[in-house]
Amino acid sequence: MDITAALSALGADDNLLTKQHKADLDNKGFAVFPGLIDDEWLESLRTRFEELCEKEGAHAGIEVHQEAGTRRLSDLCNKGPAFDLVYTHPTVLAAIHHVIGRDFKLSSLNARDALPGEGLQGLHADWGADYDGQFHVCNSVWLLDDFSAENGCTRLVPGTHKGPNQKNALEDPMAPHPEQELVVAPAGTVAVFNSHTWHGGTLNKSKDLQRRAMHGYFTAREHGQQLNQREYLRYETWKRISPAARYILNVDVD
């Protein structure tokens, strides 16, 4: 198995991307795909999100990251079949491949819900060095709730994926950027963004609105994973998923 065979087996064809999607990924550093999560699947993802938050309690998200003012979940690949298509979705994989341009794997599959009055993140990139002519990481944000300017939607700064790392360029990463764009979109949307692009969560200014989202984060295959999928792999997951899915997780047998 290699990335070409895995993508073919999963139906991740470049033709799933429109010319506009490709232009947005190339020029802005992100593209938005409305309606990738149908209503039935969306409800199952929301249900499982709440079940896991209740079950894991204070330990939720601990495998990768916990964050004050948010509900976090991690290692979702091993926490139910509802999540299987998140890291194997053909359109999303085609977009990830378009960005990274070479062999890649899932780095982590997590979830985040910024609570009212919380959630503001400084603008950041997920790659800690200046652009070197290659893209190394790419993320996908799966909207389980409507994203609005009120409930802490994601912000991105177009075109910053080909510039210097944000640590060398921003005086105040918490402040609004004059060129930032907000991902305002309905539940069921997926936004794919080149993770060299400056991005961050905004403040949930609402009194009671949720902004649950999953993050399917991918990396070029030569790099380590945010969560070592081989270390965490459960036998029931291995049995359930296809050889191509195992390749994307990097848990296939060498």
Summary of the structure (lengths in Angstrom):
residues: 254
radius of gyration: 17.1
end to end distance: 9.4
largest distance: 50.6
contacts: 832
relative contact order: 0.23
helix: 33%
strand: 20%
